Amino acid sequence: MNYGYMVIVLGSLILVIGSWAYIQLFSFKPKKQERLKTNIKTSNYIKKNQSISILTWNIGYGGLGNEADFFMDGGKNIFPKSKNMVYKHLNNIGKFIKSYPSDIYLFQEVALESKITFYINNLEKLKSVLKAYNYVYSPSLYIKSIPILGRLISGNTIFSTYVPSSSTRIALPLERKGLTGILNQKYNFVVQRFPIESSSKEWVIVNIHLAAFDKNGNTRNEQLKEIKEFTVNEYKKGNYVIIGGDWNHRLIGTSFNHDTPKKHLFWVKDMPREFKPEGWKWGVDKYNPTVRTLEKPYIKDKNYTCVIDGFLVSPNIEIVEINGFNLEFKDTDHHPVSIRIRPKAEENNLNISA
């Protein structure tokens, strides 16, 4: 073997092992369940029987617009094309949010100052747009510095115009292989409880972002099992439960045009039928895709697209309206989805078995 080649291979191996060891030793180690600090700016509470609107959106840290490809999906790039491009995407995301106001927002892949965003803080941008909203943030990646990727902090956040009684982070099973395993990504879901005026019940809002790169889907299956157990128990208490976010499963069958090779669809898994509890309902828009593949920059009818973002609601909730927004993946590799919901009439809520 060529000596120079051996040096490169050995150096790369040392770099990988060293990075892995550093992350295991120094990355943050959250508890299985812990309370989060909620930044309160309002004094609004949900009234009995009122409807509420929720929007979910994976903003791709402002770096995965239609010009982007990504190496983990079969592309070539790790970082966005430029700092100005990140600013542009975040500004456009902010304009959309202002144009379609909601009571509650569930955001995923919200980065703080990280090399992958040219150290632009996504959360600060969202806060500047939603100035009058309460918010909570839960990191899933928190790495101070590693070779190549540098500082990497990213997670999920909930903004709400209503005051929650609590915000809780609940850890989910982790991927053990691949880059997400090396990075020790701490998958979790964020739960906010909203009291209802003149009622002993609560709205329980859950923001999720599941694993994507477990090729056999085993980690995702483990995550779904824990989410189902939690949410069914909350429903049995009589609460109104809605789970929204990036499920990283096809939630419904679609047939949008594409020419993406099968090798780049390794992550695509259908939502197991047995996951949805009896009587629960999916809130999805079957006419608009919510995610695209990143093996190449976006070209309509060329990249594979499907629906993996949306909501699951408990049987005591009525879906009033559901809307997906087709933005042609201009500023992130996901599309936003909004829902309006309200409690069902009291007489329909007597049977809460699941």
Residue pairs with C-beta under 8 A, 6 or more apart in sequence:
15 147
16 182
18 147
19 146
19 147
19 182
20 182
22 146
23 143
23 146
23 182
23 183
23 184
24 184
26 144
27 142
27 143
27 184
27 186
28 139
28 142
28 186
30 169
30 171
30 186
30 188
31 171
32 170
32 171
33 168
33 169
33 170
33 171
34 168
34 169
35 166
35 167
35 168
35 169
36 136
36 137
36 138
36 167
36 168
36 169
36 190
37 136
37 167
38 134
38 135
38 136
38 164
38 166
38 167
38 192
39 134
39 135
39 136
40 134
40 163
41 131
41 132
41 133
41 134
42 132
42 133
42 134
42 161
42 162
42 163
43 163
44 161
44 162
44 163
45 162
45 163
45 194
45 195
45 196
45 197
46 52
46 162
46 194
46 195
46 196
46 197
46 203
47 196
47 197
47 198
48 196
48 197
48 198
48 199
48 343
49 342
49 343
50 342
51 320
51 340
51 341
51 342
52 103
52 104
52 162
52 203
52 340
52 341
52 342
53 102
53 103
53 104
53 338
53 339
53 340
54 102
54 103
54 104
54 105
54 106
54 205
54 242
54 244
54 311
54 338
54 339
54 340
54 341
55 97
55 100
55 102
55 104
55 105
55 106
55 336
55 337
55 338
55 339
56 105
56 106
56 107
56 108
56 207
56 244
56 245
56 246
56 309
56 310
56 311
56 336
56 337
56 338
57 93
57 105
57 106
57 107
57 108
57 309
57 332
57 334
57 335
57 336
57 337
58 107
58 108
58 109
58 209
58 245
58 246
58 291
58 309
58 332
58 333
58 334
59 90
59 93
59 107
59 108
59 109
59 110
59 122
59 331
59 332
59 334
60 89
60 109
60 332
60 333
60 334
61 86
61 109
61 110
61 111
61 114
61 116
61 117
61 122
61 154
62 80
62 86
62 87
62 89
62 90
62 93
62 111
62 117
62 120
62 122
62 125
62 331
62 332
63 79
63 80
63 85
63 86
63 89
63 116
63 117
64 70
64 80
64 294
64 332
64 333
65 80
65 85
65 88
65 89
65 329
65 330
65 331
65 332
66 297
66 298
66 328
66 329
66 330
66 331
67 81
67 85
67 297
67 298
68 75
68 77
68 80
68 81
68 294
68 297
68 298
68 333
69 75
69 76
69 77
69 294
69 295
69 296
69 297
70 77
70 78
70 294
70 333
71 77
71 78
72 179
72 213
72 294
73 264
73 267
73 293
73 294
73 295
74 263
74 264
74 293
74 294
74 295
75 294
75 295
75 296
78 116
78 148
78 149
79 115
79 116
79 118
80 86
80 116
80 117
80 118
82 118
83 118
83 120
86 117
86 118
86 120
87 120
88 331
89 330
89 331
89 332
90 120
90 122
90 125
90 331
91 125
92 330
92 331
93 125
93 331
93 332
94 125
94 126
94 128
94 129
96 325
96 327
96 336
97 105
97 126
97 129
97 130
98 129
100 325
100 336
100 338
102 338
103 160
103 161
103 162
104 158
104 159
104 160
104 161
104 162
104 205
105 126
105 130
105 133
105 157
105 158
105 159
105 160
106 156
106 158
106 205
106 207
106 244
106 245
107 126
107 156
107 157
107 158
107 159
107 207
108 156
108 207
108 209
108 245
108 246
108 334
109 154
109 156
109 209
109 246
110 122
110 123
110 126
110 137
110 154
110 155
110 156
110 157
111 117
111 120
111 121
111 122
111 123
111 152
111 153
111 154
112 121
112 122
112 123
112 139
112 153
112 154
113 119
113 120
113 121
113 151
113 153
114 150
114 151
114 152
114 153
114 154
115 149
115 150
115 151
115 152
116 149
116 150
116 152
116 154
119 151
123 135
123 137
123 157
126 135
126 157
126 159
127 135
130 159
132 161
133 159
133 160
133 161
134 159
134 160
134 161
134 162
134 163
134 164
135 157
135 158
135 159
135 160
136 157
136 158
136 164
136 167
136 190
136 192
137 155
137 156
137 157
138 155
138 156
138 157
138 169
138 188
138 190
139 153
139 154
139 155
139 186
140 154
140 155
140 156
140 185
140 186
140 187
140 188
140 209
141 152
141 153
141 154
141 155
141 183
141 185
141 186
142 152
142 153
142 155
142 186
143 149
143 151
143 152
143 153
143 183
143 184
144 151
145 151
146 152
149 183
152 183
156 188
156 190
156 207
156 208
156 209
156 245
157 190
157 207
158 167
158 190
158 192
158 205
158 207
160 192
160 194
160 205
162 194
163 194
164 192
164 193
164 194
165 193
165 194
165 195
165 202
166 191
166 192
166 193
167 190
167 191
167 192
168 190
168 191
168 192
169 188
169 189
169 190
169 191
170 188
170 189
170 190
170 191
170 226
170 230
171 186
171 187
171 188
172 187
172 188
172 189
172 210
172 222
172 223
172 226
172 227
173 187
173 219
173 222
173 223
173 226
174 181
174 184
174 185
174 186
174 187
174 211
174 219
175 181
175 185
175 187
175 211
175 213
175 214
175 219
176 219
177 214
178 213
178 214
179 213
180 211
180 212
180 213
187 209
187 210
187 211
187 223
189 206
189 207
189 208
189 209
189 227
189 230
189 243
189 245
190 206
190 207
191 204
191 205
191 206
191 230
192 204
192 205
192 207
193 202
193 203
193 204
193 205
194 202
194 203
194 204
194 205
195 202
196 202
196 203
200 238
201 238
201 239
201 240
202 239
202 240
203 239
203 240
203 242
204 231
204 234
204 239
204 240
204 241
204 242
205 242
205 244
206 227
206 230
206 231
206 241
206 242
206 243
206 244
206 245
207 244
207 245
208 227
208 243
208 244
208 245
208 246
208 247
209 245
209 246
209 248
210 220
210 223
210 224
210 246
210 247
210 248
210 249
211 219
211 220
211 223
211 248
212 248
212 267
213 267
214 220
215 266
215 267
217 269
220 248
220 249
220 269
221 272
224 272
224 275
227 243
228 275
228 277
231 241
231 243
231 277
231 312
231 314
232 277
232 354
234 241
234 314
235 241
235 277
235 314
235 315
235 316
235 352
235 354
236 352
236 353
236 354
238 316
238 349
238 352
239 314
240 314
240 316
240 317
240 343
241 313
241 314
241 317
242 283
242 311
242 312
242 313
242 314
242 317
242 339
242 341
243 311
243 312
243 313
244 283
244 310
244 311
244 312
244 337
244 339
245 309
246 291
246 308
246 309
246 334
247 271
247 308
247 309
247 310
248 267
248 269
248 308
249 269
249 270
249 271
249 272
249 308
250 268
250 269
250 270
250 271
250 306
250 307
250 308
251 271
251 282
251 284
251 307
251 308
251 309
251 310
252 282
252 284
252 286
252 307
253 270
254 286
254 289
254 305
254 306
254 307
256 289
256 301
256 304
256 305
256 306
257 301
258 293
258 301
258 302
258 303
258 304
258 305
259 301
259 302
260 293
260 295
260 302
260 303
260 304
261 295
264 293
264 295
264 304
265 293
265 304
268 304
268 306
276 282
276 312
277 354
278 354
279 314
279 315
279 354
280 312
280 313
280 314
280 315
280 354
281 312
281 313
281 315
281 317
281 319
282 310
282 311
282 312
283 310
283 311
283 312
283 313
283 319
283 322
283 337
283 339
283 341
284 307
284 310
284 311
284 322
284 324
284 337
285 307
285 310
285 322
285 323
285 324
285 337
286 307
287 324
288 307
288 324
288 325
288 326
288 335
289 305
289 306
289 307
289 324
289 326
289 335
290 306
290 307
290 308
290 309
290 310
290 324
290 334
290 335
290 337
291 305
291 306
291 307
291 308
291 309
291 333
291 334
291 335
292 298
292 303
292 304
292 305
292 329
292 333
293 303
293 304
293 305
294 303
294 333
295 303
296 302
296 303
298 328
298 329
298 333
300 328
303 329
307 324
309 334
309 335
309 336
309 337
310 322
310 337
311 322
311 337
311 339
313 319
313 339
313 341
315 344
315 352
315 354
316 343
316 344
316 348
316 349
316 352
317 341
317 342
317 343
317 344
318 341
318 342
318 343
318 344
319 339
319 340
319 341
320 340
320 341
320 342
321 338
321 339
321 340
322 337
322 338
322 339
322 340
323 337
323 338
323 339
324 335
324 336
324 337
325 335
325 336
325 337
325 338
326 335
327 335
327 336
329 335
343 349
